[in-house]
Amino acid sequence: MRISPTPPTSPTFRRKLVSVAAASAFSAALLTGATATSAVAQESAAPDPALTEAAPGAPAERLIVGYKSGAEEAKSNKAASADATAKGKETGERLDFERRLGTGAALVGLGEDTTRAGVADVISEYEADPQVAYVVPDRLNKPLATPNDTDYGKQWDLFEATAGMNVPGAWDRATGSGVTVAVIDTGYVAHSDLAANIVGGYDFISDTAVAGDGNGRDSNPADPGDWTAAGECQAGDPAYGSSWHGTHVAGTVAAVTNNGKGVAGVAHGAKVSPLRVLGKCGGYDSDIIDAITWASGGTVSGVPANSNVAKVINMSLGGGGSCTSATQNAVNAAVGRGTTVVVAAGNSNANAANYSPASCNNVISVAATNRSGARAYYSNYGTVVDIAAPGGETRTTTSNGIYSTLNSGSQGPSTESYAYYQGTSMAAPHIAGLAALMKSVNSALTPAQIESAIKTNSRALPGTCTGGCGAGLADAAKTVQAVSGGGSTGGTTYTSTTAVSIPDAGAAIESPITVSGRTGNAPSTLQVGVDITHTYRGDLVIDLIAPDGSAYRLKSASTSDSADNVVATYTVNASTETANGTWKLRVQDLYAQDTGRVNSWKLTF
């Protein structure tokens, strides 16, 4: 199973793919319409123009064009088609309007003979059009899991005290009943431990070369297998067997429980709607965008209305490059319709800010922990990560992975089976399942409240996480109790973004945050998020100073900790402290030769 989320650079599909890496337009300039109104009314503005839209070397055969809401091209397919033709003539390229995405954006095909320079010219032509809000490549995404190779006792991730997610403690309050979770993935292969909880989905793969089932989009999300021959996706690739990735993810969310066989699902009373977007070699942004839109109750041209609208979406997939305007608009619209979007942080042991959809706003981005509660060696990290959940680590012991439903077929489907996998793909459905539990016990919860409650009621990681794993390790029982009326749902964050320099071997510096408008004391799980740049973090001592002057040690100095930066979230029992007042982050560099700064920090009550 491929674990790299980076799109292939030389697929052997039946048409020419053009790398957009050489096109200078795929840099910060690509988002020149960032502050403009997007193509349809419910879409928000494009993200920060400092973010790069395309992954280095990402192949593009199509572009996703978002028009401003007042443009004729935003409303009329005929106008969008005419615009593509006109821009093709201007650049000497053949452009074709292919279809309207569920967000209202236009999918524009590039001719087979388009060169890299030609792609740059086309992009520039669209960027120069004042009616265009954004233009981004239709990137290829991949599943984010590492497969390895029946039984509740094997599901340490649910119940073990050290690093399990304390799921059984939530089941006396909620099972996910009444909630549908859309699993946007490789589809679903029949499995008796899942069948009773599967409802109608859809196959959104429009490219027959990717689909592998002999056709394009249809109402059958059955997974035919995503096996590939050697070199089929990119030169040098070995042959891969089918992953049955979507079925493994679905089992973690909602495998049938108390049926005398197999495994238990986190939200075993919920239903799973499988939406197929990943096939041979991965899947395109355009198909994923339409799946997000349809899953959350939006309209997609040519696709029947969704009778199983999901209140939770799980996307255990990703690709290189930060979140594009096109994907962000789809996420924003889904969240606006009341659907919580959970995504995998990625498996590249790198900053998740450089991967999509992990870096999108309005998603719950999930890092993976191993059986000891530390960040799994492969898991992405960083400030865009919201929470951590068990993802497993099978490199030394297979049983330290995440056990779930699968199929034994190496190519097409064969007999049903179970297996251990590892990956942030396995971590994300734990959080999607938890969101379903929360929604079933309190249907009024918004996506923002669900995210906040998961963070507020998490616990400190039992192990270490260099780079940042969000608020901590999710705790299902505590979170479900909180949204049932027995604890803190969180929801209020106070932030300081004023940078403060840390002098080398000097006096302590302090950064203040003033909290007001609250009643009573601070919580026993006060979250302190810290973002510090430093070239030798072992030099640093970090304390939280309460309004009455009490100090809470967050980090001690260590001469053996030579890594860079401190990007972490600490949990402090501040229940004896009055919430209102001025809180301070105190940082001191004890040793010479290295300097740094506090970039930002925050308190979440």
Secondary structure as GFF3:
##gff-version 3
##sequence-region A 1 605
A	DSSP	beta_strand	18	19	.	.	.	ID=ss1
A	DSSP	three_ten_helix	28	31	.	.	.	ID=ss2
A	DSSP	beta_strand	59	60	.	.	.	ID=ss3
A	DSSP	beta_strand	62	67	.	.	.	ID=ss4
A	DSSP	three_ten_helix	72	74	.	.	.	ID=ss5
A	DSSP	alpha_helix	77	91	.	.	.	ID=ss6
A	DSSP	beta_strand	95	100	.	.	.	ID=ss7
A	DSSP	beta_strand	106	110	.	.	.	ID=ss8
A	DSSP	alpha_helix	116	127	.	.	.	ID=ss9
A	DSSP	beta_strand	132	137	.	.	.	ID=ss10
A	DSSP	beta_strand	140	143	.	.	.	ID=ss11
A	DSSP	beta_strand	146	147	.	.	.	ID=ss12
A	DSSP	three_ten_helix	152	154	.	.	.	ID=ss13
A	DSSP	alpha_helix	156	159	.	.	.	ID=ss14
A	DSSP	three_ten_helix	168	170	.	.	.	ID=ss15
A	DSSP	beta_strand	180	185	.	.	.	ID=ss16
A	DSSP	three_ten_helix	195	197	.	.	.	ID=ss17
A	DSSP	beta_strand	202	203	.	.	.	ID=ss18
A	DSSP	alpha_helix	208	211	.	.	.	ID=ss19
A	DSSP	alpha_helix	245	254	.	.	.	ID=ss20
A	DSSP	beta_strand	271	276	.	.	.	ID=ss21
A	DSSP	beta_strand	283	284	.	.	.	ID=ss22
A	DSSP	alpha_helix	285	295	.	.	.	ID=ss23
A	DSSP	beta_strand	312	315	.	.	.	ID=ss24
A	DSSP	beta_strand	317	320	.	.	.	ID=ss25
A	DSSP	alpha_helix	325	336	.	.	.	ID=ss26
A	DSSP	beta_strand	340	344	.	.	.	ID=ss27
A	DSSP	three_ten_helix	352	354	.	.	.	ID=ss28
A	DSSP	beta_strand	355	356	.	.	.	ID=ss29
A	DSSP	beta_strand	364	369	.	.	.	ID=ss30
A	DSSP	beta_strand	387	390	.	.	.	ID=ss31
A	DSSP	three_ten_helix	398	400	.	.	.	ID=ss32
A	DSSP	beta_strand	402	407	.	.	.	ID=ss33
A	DSSP	beta_strand	416	422	.	.	.	ID=ss34
A	DSSP	alpha_helix	424	441	.	.	.	ID=ss35
A	DSSP	alpha_helix	447	456	.	.	.	ID=ss36
A	DSSP	alpha_helix	476	481	.	.	.	ID=ss37
A	DSSP	pi_helix	482	486	.	.	.	ID=ss38
A	DSSP	beta_strand	493	496	.	.	.	ID=ss39
A	DSSP	beta_strand	500	502	.	.	.	ID=ss40
A	DSSP	beta_strand	509	515	.	.	.	ID=ss41
A	DSSP	beta_strand	526	534	.	.	.	ID=ss42
A	DSSP	three_ten_helix	537	539	.	.	.	ID=ss43
A	DSSP	beta_strand	540	545	.	.	.	ID=ss44
A	DSSP	beta_strand	551	555	.	.	.	ID=ss45
A	DSSP	beta_strand	566	572	.	.	.	ID=ss46
A	DSSP	beta_strand	581	589	.	.	.	ID=ss47
A	DSSP	beta_strand	596	604	.	.	.	ID=ss48
###
